[in-house]
Amino acid sequence: MTEEIESQVYEFIKNRHNKGETTASRHIHIRFDIEIIKIEKILKKLMQKRLVSKLYEKEYQEDRFAPVSVKE
């Protein structure tokens, strides 16, 4: 089930990226109703797999995530 959730989170990040948006942990929390601590673990795994990258956005004063490469 973890891989399924990871896949869904990655697709969510890609979809937001396609709309010109980055994704914060809180966006994933709102969409999937997953605890922030669990989301951070999922995001860490996705970064280790080099599927997403983390960046700090000054405007929102938070870490945001975007896909490393979008394969369509």
N, C-alpha and C positions, 0 to 999 in steps of 0.2 A: 504493500500500500504506500510506502514511503516513496518509491520510485514514481508511482502514479501522481502523487501530490507534487513531487519535484517537477515532473513533466508539466503539470497544470500550471504551476507557478511560473515556470519558464515560458510557457505559451502566453500567459498573462503579461509578463514583462515584454515579450516580443510584440504583442498586440498594442500595448501602450506605446512602445517605441515606434511602431508603424504610424501612430497618430501624432508623433513628434513629442512624446512625453517620456520622462524617466519614471521609475517606480520606487517608492519608499516602502519600508516595512509596514507602515500603517495602511497603505493601499492594499497590500496583500492581506493584512489582518481584517480589513473591512470586507474584502471580496470573499475570502474563504473562511472567515471566523476561526482563524488559527491563532494561538497565543504567540506574542511577539518573540518569545524565547525560541519557540519551535521554528518560527519563520527565519530567525537569524541563523539557525543551524542549517536550514534548507538553503539559504542564500550562500552560506559558507561552502556547502557542498557544490553548488552550482559554480562558484568562483574557482574551487579546486579543479573542477572539470573544465574550466575555462569557457564556460557558456555565458557567464555574465561578468561584468566588471563593476566595480564600485567607484563612485565619484562623490565628492562633497559639493553640494550646491549652496552657495552663499545666500542666494535669494530666500531659500526655504530653511537654511541653517540646519541641514540634515544630510545624511548619507542617502544617495540614490543609486539605483541599479539600472543597467542597460545591457542588452545582449552584446556579446563580443562580436558575433557575426550572425547575420540573419540569413538562414538558408530557406529558400522558398521552393 
